[in-house]
Amino acid sequence: MSADNTFMNSTSDTSSRIVQAAEKLFAEQGFKETTMRQITTLADVNLAAVNYHFGSKKGLIHSVAAQSLTPLCNAIEEGLSKLGVNSPAPGLPELMHILAVALVRVHHRTDYSLSVLMRLLDQAYRPAQQDLQQFIREQYGKRIAVFLHYLRKNTSALSEREFFWRLHFLMGSVIFTLSNMHALVALDQPDAVEEIEVEAILQRMIPVICAGMQAPGQEH
């Protein structure tokens, strides 16, 4: 096996090797830019193995997506469950903290998980990605609904239309910041050599996001 494949030496399961290779390449290059040949070369398998386990590149993307979306939803649900049945509804800062903890959990899963998740969410906004949008809705829509319910309760002064836009402003802020955190840290501290602390970045974002979500609406 070549040096490029050493990060998967401990994984003997073919499907797991394929997912790991795809995750690494998707994180580094993006979904569209990554070819099946690159994935099969890095995973040290043939195309037939990918088709057998995942059916197509779309199926493989869905499997890679699940590697980040499932722990994200698990962590959000755990955070909400800790509030207790008789606890008051969580406020906006508390909800953002739960989301931050969930994102950090994804970040700690592998070196590529958070980058893949951000690319995935960005990809899902593109008009040609109805299949990906449908996958996310069907597999994770109900799981995220409780979080969105509490988020909406904290922004009850906003109309449904205004809430829609604020929610996607929130998403855009998170996607942009976490997708470009290395560049942002380099701009902020050009000589810094410390490891990037995702937790610290998210803690900086929480008050800004809360202020934006609770700002008065501007209906037209």
Number of C-alpha atoms within 10 A of each C-alpha: 10 8 8 12 14 12 13 18 11 8 12 9 9 15 19 16 23 25 21 23 24 28 29 20 20 25 22 15 14 18 19 8 10 15 15 16 12 13 24 19 16 24 26 18 16 14 14 11 14 22 13 10 14 18 12 14 15 13 15 21 19 18 18 24 22 17 20 25 25 15 16 24 20 14 21 23 18 13 19 19 10 9 13 10 9 6 8 8 16 17 15 22 15 16 22 21 17 20 22 24 19 21 26 18 18 25 20 12 13 15 13 19 25 25 23 29 27 22 22 24 18 15 17 18 12 11 8 10 12 12 12 21 17 13 16 18 13 11 13 15 14 12 16 16 11 14 20 15 10 17 20 19 14 19 20 12 14 20 13 12 10 16 19 12 12 20 17 11 15 16 16 14 15 18 20 13 17 20 19 13 16 13 13 13 15 13 11 10 10 10 9 11 8 6 7 13 11 17 14 10 15 20 14 11 17 19 14 12 21 18 12 14 23 16 13 12 15 8 8 3
